């Protein structure tokens, strides 16, 4: 399985990681969006993901207020996974907090991860009481103290990302990544300056919702009744993004056409396009079943031709 460096670091990651929001144990507001997974289910998902060639995981403080981090580390420990050979990205939650909270909460992050180091620590959103500069300086302190290895941001627009980048450059540290909502059905970051600036500054993009809440798999087009079973928040988000079944149908048809040639699924083609069309993109689809894990990691094994990449670019633009 081919690996690529994230940002300007020497860390080589699989192009697809596992998003771990679903490990929240149905705890807290954010955790309520997903059903509670058993420890066995979590273990099986992590095992299948690793077997497929994935070598990193993305979690967050907000995901069950530590439950996701703990569930992940327990699964890795049970599988006897070497902490130095697999990588974890987590996030600090800034809402109603100041930058000093970054240093106050880091020990909890480390405790929940139980010996698995934080390769990438991210500011979850630009919503804190402190300035971006103060937040980046707090993160830089953690790097210098050896508590984290690299720094990223999430949901930062172009100007906010540049501010974070500049603040870290003054400390001699490179901003490694910006985690953004990005998929073949939602390409907003390509037109609002985020992608262009990230490429210029050698900042990697970590794409969350890389399958557009499942729309890019085509399953809702095949069975529209499935949408009724979604959490109300997820349905509202789909409507807000304009991801209606009718709007996305031409793209889904092309994904399915290409999928037939590769003996793959529409979702796998969507993931392959996402992590290959731009060289600096990684994706973190979630998974609640082994079958979903297998589909996700299968996306890394598909090699799309230049013509296929261009066709998908054209029809989704």
C-alpha positions, 0 to 999 in steps of 0.5 A: 500500500503506497503511503505519502507524507502529510504536510512537510513532516516525515510522517507517511500516512495511508491516503485514507484514514479512519474517522472515529466519531462513531466511537463516541459511545453515544455520549454528549451532543456530538456523540448522539448522532451515532448509535452506540457501538460495542467494544467488540464492534469497535475492535472489529472495525479497527482490526479490519481497517488495519488489515486493509492497509490504513495506518492512522486514525482521526478522533477528537476530544468532542467525540464523546468527551474522550470516549472515542479516544479511549475506545480507539486506544483500547482496541489498538492495545488489544490488537498489540499494535505498535504505537510507533507504527500507527498514527493518531490525530486528535482535536482540541475543542475550542468553544467557550474556551481560551487558549490555555485550555489547550495545555490544560486538557492535553494530559486528558488526551494522552491519558485516554490514548494510553500510551499511543502518542498524538501525531497530529493535534488539531484545533477543531474549529476557529471558535475559541475566545482566544486569538488564532495566534494564541492558540497556535502558540499554545500548540507550539509549546506542546510540540516543544514539550514533546507532548505532540508531534505536529499541529493542524487546524480544522474548518479554518477558512483561507484567512484563518489558515494563513494566520495559523500558518504565520503564527507557527512559522514564527516558532519555526513550526510548519502547519501540517494540515487543515481538516475540511469538509470535502468530497466529489459532491462538495468541492467548495474548498477548491473555489474559496481559496483554501485548496489553492493556499494549502497547496502553495503553503504545503499544507495537507487537506484532510477531507471529512465527510468524503462520501458526503454523508453517504450520498456519494455511495449511491445507496440513497439513490438506489433506495431513497427511503433510507434518508428517512432513517437518518438523524435529523441533523444529518438530513438538515446538513444534506439539505443545506449543502444542496446534496439532493438526490436529483442534483447529484444523480449525474455524478453518481451515474458516472461513478457507477459507470467507472466502478463497473470497469474496476469491479468496485463500488461508486463510493470507492471510486469517489474516495479514489478520485478524492485522494488522487485528483489533488496530491495533498489530500487525505480522507477520513471516512467513518465506518460502523461495520466491517463491510463499510471498512472493507469498502473504504480501504478498497478505495485506496487500491483503485488506480483511476486513469487520467481520463477517468479523473478528468471525467469525474472532475468535469461532471462534478465541477 
